Structure formats: structure tokens, C-alpha cells
Amino acid sequence: MHKFIIKILSIISLLFLIACGDKNSHDQKLALGGEIYNSLCKSCHQAGEKGPNLYSIKLETESIINVVANGVGNMPSFKTLLTEEEMENVAYFILNNK
């Protein structure tokens, strides 16, 4: 639980830093999406250990956002933890790191 709180605080800190600049830039979307992915997604999706390897399957932005928001199978919903913009940035990170 302690590690989870630290991850959340890291994400919040990154959000404040990014909020100071242009939210639509490629680098900022990748940075925020990568931070969230590494904190919340990587442990299950790295090499498809618990969830599918997201880099090896065909995905679209809306389907990623839907699964992150609502969960599927064993994956929980993150809609109470992440904003729509954060979910979009996670999708952007996944789609731009294949």
C-alpha cells in the first residue's frame, strides 16, 4: 500500500509540472502517459505476465481508454483514480511506443 501511495504522489507531482506547459505537446503526453503506465500498468502488462503485452496487439485509442476506465477480466477500473486526460495520455504512450 505504501508503494501505491508513493506512485500516486509521483503521478500528481508530474501532473503539476506538466500543467505549467502546453498540455498537448507530444513529449508531455509521452512523459505523463509513461509515468502512469510505469506506475500502474507495467507490473501486469510487461511481457504479458498477467495481462496482455500491450505492445504486441492491435489497439486503438478509444478501446484503451474504455478498458482503463472500466476494467476487463481481472483488470480493475481506474476511472476513479485517473482523469480522462490521464487515460488519453496512457493510450498515447502505449500507441507511440510500439
C-alpha positions in Angstrom: 0.0 0.0 0.0 2.9 2.4 0.8 4.4 1.9 -2.7 1.0 2.6 -4.2 0.7 5.9 -2.4 4.2 6.9 -3.5 3.3 6.1 -7.1 0.1 8.2 -6.8 2.1 11.1 -5.3 4.6 10.8 -8.1 1.9 11.0 -10.7 0.3 14.0 -9.0 3.7 15.7 -8.9 4.3 15.1 -12.6 0.8 16.5 -13.3 1.7 19.8 -11.6 4.9 20.0 -13.6 3.1 19.3 -16.9 0.3 21.7 -16.1 2.8 24.5 -16.3 3.4 23.9 -20.0 1.5 23.1 -23.2 -0.7 20.0 -22.3 -0.9 19.0 -26.0 2.7 18.5 -26.8 4.0 15.1 -27.9 6.7 15.0 -25.3 4.4 15.9 -22.4 1.8 13.3 -23.4 4.5 10.6 -23.6 6.0 11.7 -20.3 2.7 11.7 -18.4 1.5 8.5 -20.1 4.8 6.8 -19.5 4.8 7.8 -15.8 1.3 6.4 -15.3 1.9 3.3 -17.4 5.1 2.5 -15.4 3.4 3.1 -12.1 0.1 1.4 -12.6 0.2 -0.8 -15.7 3.7 -2.2 -16.3 3.7 -4.7 -13.5 0.9 -6.7 -15.1 1.4 -5.9 -18.8 5.2 -6.1 -19.1 5.9 -9.1 -21.4 2.2 -10.1 -20.9 2.8 -11.7 -17.5 -0.7 -11.1 -16.0 -2.3 -9.1 -18.7 -1.6 -9.0 -22.4 1.6 -7.4 -23.7 0.1 -4.2 -25.0 2.8 -3.6 -27.5 2.2 -6.8 -29.4 -1.6 -6.4 -30.0 -3.5 -4.1 -32.3 -5.2 -1.4 -30.2 -7.0 1.9 -30.8 -7.1 4.9 -28.5 -10.8 4.6 -27.6 -10.5 0.9 -26.8 -7.6 1.5 -24.5 -9.4 4.3 -22.7 -12.5 2.1 -22.3 -10.6 -0.7 -20.8 -8.6 1.6 -18.5 -11.8 3.3 -17.4 -14.0 0.3 -16.9 -11.6 -2.6 -16.5 -12.0 -6.0 -18.1 -11.4 -9.6 -16.8 -9.0 -9.4 -13.9 -8.0 -5.8 -14.7 -9.7 -3.3 -12.3 -11.3 0.0 -13.4 -9.1 3.1 -13.0 -11.9 5.7 -13.6 -11.9 6.9 -10.0 -8.1 7.2 -10.0 -7.3 8.7 -13.4 -8.8 11.6 -15.2 -10.0 11.3 -18.8 -6.9 13.3 -19.9 -4.6 10.9 -18.0 -6.2 7.9 -19.6 -5.8 9.5 -23.0 -2.1 10.0 -22.2 -1.7 6.4 -21.2 -3.3 5.4 -24.5 -1.0 7.8 -26.4 2.1 6.4 -24.7 1.1 2.8 -25.5 0.3 3.6 -29.1 3.5 5.6 -29.6 5.9 3.0 -28.0 5.2 0.0 -30.2 
